[in-house]
Amino acid sequence: MSNLPKPVVTVFERSPDGGKGLARDMRVRWALEEVGQPYDVRPVSFDAMKETEHRALHPFGQIPTYEEGSLTLFESGAIVFHIASRHTGFPEDANARARAINWMFAALSTVEPPIVEREVVLYLEQDESWFEQRLHLVENRIRAKLTDFSHRLGEADWLDSGFSAGDLMTVDVLRRLSESGLLEEFPNLAEFVARAEARPAFRRAFEAQLAFFNAGEAV
């Protein structure tokens, strides 16, 4: 058991994902569960996210943030990187570690942007005359990324010799496509995600965020 200070992660007071575990605090919760580090969460409302107190933790007024003693971090990728580095989220072999970090960057810089763009199109542009055309273009961009990734993964269970923070970040990004139908076009990627979601650490993180959401709804 770690002797480090118990981290505190900020989460949505009322998550817009309806408890589906798609908010970015999910990847932080999951990383902490994978390394066996207990943590607390602190809910933040949408209004409070823009206040000075929260912006002192996250200058862009978003979640999650991560507080561990005197250390404060923002941006989910940086937080997961820190957790994996401090604990056991990366392989011991230096080259394998570098490859895992490579995949973390790829997930956030290459795979996630068009997926988030699709969400913006769906949420904000449905009433526009060019909505269908734009959605089609964005989804084709996503398919191009998934095609490349599918070829790279092949029949492997994980991105390298074993599960690492690279897999965690990549899977959490791909989960944002869970209701799009796009992932199912690539069976090996759908199986990759399902395999990761079956991990006990993922299940604990998912159930924790769902219980938190349900408790808020019951108030």
C-alpha positions as CSV (number, residue, x, y, z in Angstrom):
1,M,0.0,0.0,0.0
2,S,1.3,3.4,-0.9
3,N,2.4,5.8,1.8
4,L,1.9,8.8,-0.5
5,P,-0.8,11.4,0.4
6,K,-4.2,10.3,-0.7
7,P,-5.0,12.1,-4.0
8,V,-8.1,14.1,-4.6
9,V,-9.6,14.2,-8.0
10,T,-12.2,16.8,-9.1
11,V,-15.2,15.4,-11.0
12,F,-18.4,16.8,-12.4
13,E,-21.0,17.5,-9.8
14,R,-23.5,16.3,-12.4
15,S,-21.7,14.6,-15.2
16,P,-23.3,15.3,-18.7
17,D,-22.5,11.7,-19.7
18,G,-25.3,10.4,-17.5
19,G,-23.0,8.0,-15.6
20,K,-21.6,6.3,-18.7
21,G,-18.0,6.9,-17.5
22,L,-17.1,9.0,-20.5
23,A,-15.9,12.1,-18.7
24,R,-12.1,12.5,-18.5
25,D,-12.0,11.8,-14.7
26,M,-12.8,8.2,-15.6
27,R,-9.3,7.6,-17.0
28,V,-7.8,9.1,-13.8
29,R,-10.0,6.9,-11.6
30,W,-9.0,3.9,-13.7
31,A,-5.3,4.6,-13.5
32,L,-5.5,4.9,-9.7
33,E,-7.4,1.6,-9.5
34,E,-4.8,-0.1,-11.7
35,V,-2.0,0.8,-9.3
36,G,-4.0,0.2,-6.1
37,Q,-3.9,3.9,-5.0
38,P,-6.9,4.9,-2.9
39,Y,-8.3,8.4,-3.7
40,D,-11.0,10.8,-2.9
41,V,-13.2,12.8,-5.3
42,R,-14.4,16.4,-5.0
43,P,-17.5,17.4,-7.1
44,V,-17.4,20.7,-8.9
45,S,-20.4,22.3,-10.5
46,F,-20.3,23.9,-13.9
47,D,-20.5,27.4,-12.3
48,A,-17.7,26.6,-9.8
49,M,-15.4,25.3,-12.5
50,K,-15.2,28.9,-13.8
51,E,-14.5,30.5,-10.4
52,T,-11.1,31.7,-9.3
53,E,-10.7,29.0,-6.7
54,H,-11.0,26.2,-9.3
55,R,-9.0,28.1,-11.9
56,A,-6.2,28.1,-9.5
57,L,-6.1,24.4,-10.0
58,H,-7.1,24.3,-13.7
59,P,-6.4,27.5,-15.6
60,F,-8.9,26.5,-18.3
61,G,-11.8,25.9,-15.8
62,Q,-12.2,22.2,-16.6
63,I,-12.0,18.8,-14.8
64,P,-10.3,16.7,-13.8
65,T,-7.7,18.1,-11.5
66,Y,-5.4,16.1,-9.2
67,E,-4.1,17.1,-5.8
68,E,-1.5,15.0,-4.0
69,G,0.0,16.8,-1.1
70,S,1.6,19.9,-2.4
71,L,1.4,18.8,-6.0
72,T,-1.5,19.9,-8.2
73,L,-1.9,18.7,-11.8
74,F,-4.5,19.3,-14.5
75,E,-5.1,17.7,-17.9
76,S,-6.0,14.0,-17.7
77,G,-3.0,12.8,-19.9
78,A,-0.5,14.5,-17.6
79,I,-2.3,13.1,-14.5
80,V,-2.3,9.5,-15.8
81,F,1.3,9.9,-16.9
82,H,2.2,11.0,-13.3
83,I,0.3,8.1,-11.7
84,A,1.8,5.5,-14.1
85,S,5.3,7.0,-13.5
86,R,5.0,7.1,-9.7
87,H,3.5,3.6,-9.4
88,T,3.6,0.6,-11.7
89,G,1.7,1.8,-14.8
90,F,4.6,1.5,-17.2
91,P,6.7,-1.5,-18.1
92,E,10.1,-1.8,-16.4
93,D,12.0,-2.1,-19.7
94,A,13.0,1.3,-20.9
95,N,12.1,0.7,-24.5
96,A,8.7,-0.7,-23.6
97,R,8.1,2.2,-21.3
98,A,8.9,4.6,-24.1
99,R,6.5,2.8,-26.4
100,A,3.7,3.0,-23.8
101,I,4.3,6.7,-23.5
102,N,4.2,7.0,-27.3
103,W,0.8,5.4,-27.3
104,M,-0.5,7.8,-24.7
105,F,0.5,10.8,-26.8
106,A,-1.0,9.1,-29.9
107,A,-4.3,8.6,-28.2
108,L,-4.5,12.2,-27.0
109,S,-3.0,13.9,-30.0
110,T,-4.0,11.8,-33.0
111,V,-7.0,9.7,-32.1
112,E,-9.1,11.8,-29.7
113,P,-9.3,15.1,-31.6
114,P,-11.6,14.0,-34.4
115,I,-13.7,12.0,-31.9
116,V,-14.2,15.1,-29.8
117,E,-14.9,17.1,-33.0
118,R,-17.7,14.6,-33.8
119,E,-19.2,15.2,-30.4
120,V,-19.2,19.0,-31.0
121,V,-20.9,18.5,-34.3
122,L,-23.6,16.4,-32.7
123,Y,-24.2,18.7,-29.8
124,L,-23.9,22.1,-31.4
125,E,-24.5,21.8,-35.1
126,Q,-27.5,19.6,-35.7
127,D,-29.7,22.5,-36.8
128,E,-27.2,23.7,-39.4
129,S,-28.0,23.1,-43.1
130,W,-24.6,21.4,-43.6
131,F,-24.9,19.1,-40.5
132,E,-25.1,15.8,-42.4
133,Q,-22.3,16.6,-44.7
134,R,-20.0,17.8,-41.9
135,L,-20.8,14.8,-39.8
136,H,-20.0,12.5,-42.7
137,L,-16.6,14.2,-43.2
138,V,-15.7,14.0,-39.5
139,E,-16.7,10.3,-39.2
140,N,-14.6,9.5,-42.3
141,R,-11.7,11.2,-40.6
142,I,-12.3,9.0,-37.6
143,R,-12.5,5.9,-39.7
144,A,-9.2,6.7,-41.3
145,K,-7.6,6.8,-37.8
146,L,-9.4,3.6,-36.7
147,T,-8.2,1.8,-39.9
148,D,-4.6,2.7,-39.2
149,F,-4.9,1.6,-35.6
150,S,-6.7,-1.6,-36.4
151,H,-3.9,-2.6,-38.8
152,R,-1.3,-1.8,-36.2
153,L,-3.1,-3.7,-33.4
154,G,-3.8,-6.8,-35.5
155,E,-4.7,-9.8,-33.4
156,A,-2.7,-8.7,-30.4
157,D,-4.4,-8.4,-27.0
158,W,-2.5,-5.2,-26.1
159,L,-0.4,-2.6,-27.8
160,D,2.8,-4.1,-26.5
161,S,3.7,-7.2,-24.4
162,G,1.3,-6.4,-21.6
163,F,-1.3,-3.9,-20.5
164,S,0.1,-0.4,-19.7
165,A,-1.0,3.2,-19.4
166,G,-0.7,3.4,-23.2
167,D,-3.6,0.8,-23.5
168,L,-5.5,2.6,-20.8
169,M,-5.4,5.9,-22.4
170,T,-6.1,4.5,-25.9
171,V,-9.1,2.5,-24.7
172,D,-10.6,5.4,-22.8
173,V,-10.4,7.6,-25.9
174,L,-12.0,4.8,-28.0
175,R,-14.8,4.4,-25.5
176,R,-16.1,7.9,-26.5
177,L,-17.3,6.1,-29.7
178,S,-19.4,3.6,-27.7
179,E,-22.7,4.7,-29.2
180,S,-21.6,5.8,-32.6
181,G,-21.4,2.4,-34.3
182,L,-18.0,3.3,-35.7
183,L,-16.0,1.0,-33.4
184,E,-18.0,-2.0,-34.4
185,E,-16.7,-1.6,-38.0
186,F,-13.4,-2.8,-36.6
187,P,-13.9,-6.0,-34.6
188,N,-10.4,-6.2,-33.3
189,L,-10.7,-2.7,-31.8
190,A,-14.1,-3.4,-30.3
191,E,-12.6,-6.5,-28.7
192,F,-9.6,-4.5,-27.5
193,V,-11.9,-2.1,-25.7
194,A,-14.1,-4.9,-24.3
195,R,-11.0,-6.7,-23.0
196,A,-9.9,-3.6,-21.2
197,E,-13.3,-2.9,-19.8
198,A,-13.3,-6.4,-18.3
199,R,-10.3,-5.6,-16.2
200,P,-11.2,-5.5,-12.4
201,A,-9.6,-2.0,-12.1
202,F,-11.8,-0.6,-14.8
203,R,-14.9,-2.2,-13.3
204,R,-14.1,-0.6,-9.9
205,A,-13.5,2.8,-11.4
206,F,-16.7,2.6,-13.5
207,E,-18.9,1.4,-10.7
208,A,-17.5,4.2,-8.4
209,Q,-18.3,6.9,-10.9
210,L,-21.7,5.5,-11.6
211,A,-22.5,5.2,-7.9
212,F,-21.4,8.9,-7.5
213,F,-23.6,9.9,-10.4
214,N,-26.6,8.0,-9.1
215,A,-26.2,9.4,-5.6
216,G,-26.3,12.9,-7.1
217,E,-29.4,12.2,-9.1
218,A,-31.2,10.9,-6.0
219,V,-30.7,14.2,-4.1
